[in-house]
């Protein structure tokens, strides 16, 4: 399926492409097609040659490693407007992780060699690449900091807060993917997440059918920051 005209704004807003002109972008994505992945479908496997990186137009994609115990360790969840694996592709190595659609997704595979060829025409692109990789590194460092410095309860509260459109009053948010993936993403077991959700009900946070009703967003922010007078340890 061809890239639609209204998809192009995702490219122009991304740090990897927002410093280059339309002609350069056209050369990079010329001949590429959108691939539709259904929920649970694998996009690439750990160990596959990394000669392609991916641009997500719609949906959610998890990047993960399988553990020796047979579990999945989710490294990151990507959504619309995100790129996947460009750093590995530039290094000319194999994918160190696997990627799978966690919801029906539209993804554009882009040959790395097209981007490398464009570097000879557009020095601005090199700066864009550096900027994009720096943003991803900063995001990963922030996530590691959260895992190291915040309790499990604080991480769940922060996950909800980041999806609220307001910072006070009440709010209702939709969970972007199922609770098993959320738990793994936040560095905990599903049963631990369930216990935390039950404890959060006492402060007016109710989860049902993939939706979270929050009676007091400001209070949830305080819980996320560890300033709550209640004892909801993770």
Secondary structure as the mmCIF struct_conf table of DSSP 4:
data_model
#
loop_
_struct_conf.conf_type_id
_struct_conf.id
_struct_conf.beg_label_comp_id
_struct_conf.beg_label_asym_id
_struct_conf.beg_label_seq_id
_struct_conf.end_label_comp_id
_struct_conf.end_label_asym_id
_struct_conf.end_label_seq_id
HELX_LH_PP_P HELX_LH_PP_P1 UNK A 2 UNK A 4
HELX_RH_3T_P HELX_RH_3T_P1 UNK A 5 UNK A 7
HELX_RH_AL_P HELX_RH_AL_P1 UNK A 8 UNK A 13
BEND BEND1 UNK A 14 UNK A 14
TURN_TY1_P TURN_TY1_P1 UNK A 15 UNK A 19
BEND BEND2 UNK A 20 UNK A 20
HELX_RH_AL_P HELX_RH_AL_P2 UNK A 22 UNK A 29
TURN_TY1_P TURN_TY1_P2 UNK A 30 UNK A 31
STRN STRN1 UNK A 34 UNK A 37
TURN_TY1_P TURN_TY1_P3 UNK A 39 UNK A 40
STRN STRN2 UNK A 42 UNK A 44
TURN_TY1_P TURN_TY1_P4 UNK A 46 UNK A 47
BEND BEND3 UNK A 48 UNK A 48
STRN STRN3 UNK A 49 UNK A 49
STRN STRN4 UNK A 52 UNK A 58
BEND BEND4 UNK A 59 UNK A 59
STRN STRN5 UNK A 60 UNK A 66
TURN_TY1_P TURN_TY1_P5 UNK A 68 UNK A 69
BEND BEND5 UNK A 70 UNK A 70
STRN STRN6 UNK A 72 UNK A 79
TURN_TY1_P TURN_TY1_P6 UNK A 80 UNK A 81
STRN STRN7 UNK A 83 UNK A 84
BEND BEND6 UNK A 85 UNK A 85
HELX_RH_AL_P HELX_RH_AL_P3 UNK A 86 UNK A 91
TURN_TY1_P TURN_TY1_P7 UNK A 92 UNK A 92
STRN STRN8 UNK A 94 UNK A 94
BEND BEND7 UNK A 96 UNK A 97
STRN STRN9 UNK A 98 UNK A 101
BEND BEND8 UNK A 102 UNK A 103
STRN STRN10 UNK A 105 UNK A 111
HELX_RH_AL_P HELX_RH_AL_P4 UNK A 112 UNK A 119
TURN_TY1_P TURN_TY1_P8 UNK A 120 UNK A 121
HELX_RH_AL_P HELX_RH_AL_P5 UNK A 123 UNK A 149
BEND BEND9 UNK A 150 UNK A 150
HELX_RH_AL_P HELX_RH_AL_P6 UNK A 152 UNK A 161
TURN_TY1_P TURN_TY1_P9 UNK A 162 UNK A 163
BEND BEND10 UNK A 165 UNK A 165
BEND BEND11 UNK A 167 UNK A 169
STRN STRN11 UNK A 171 UNK A 174
BEND BEND12 UNK A 176 UNK A 177
HELX_RH_AL_P HELX_RH_AL_P7 UNK A 179 UNK A 185
TURN_TY1_P TURN_TY1_P10 UNK A 186 UNK A 187
BEND BEND13 UNK A 188 UNK A 188
HELX_RH_AL_P HELX_RH_AL_P8 UNK A 190 UNK A 200
HELX_RH_3T_P HELX_RH_3T_P2 UNK A 201 UNK A 203
TURN_TY1_P TURN_TY1_P11 UNK A 204 UNK A 204
STRN STRN12 UNK A 205 UNK A 208
TURN_TY1_P TURN_TY1_P12 UNK A 209 UNK A 210
STRN STRN13 UNK A 211 UNK A 214
BEND BEND14 UNK A 215 UNK A 215
HELX_RH_AL_P HELX_RH_AL_P9 UNK A 217 UNK A 224
TURN_TY1_P TURN_TY1_P13 UNK A 225 UNK A 226
BEND BEND15 UNK A 229 UNK A 230
#
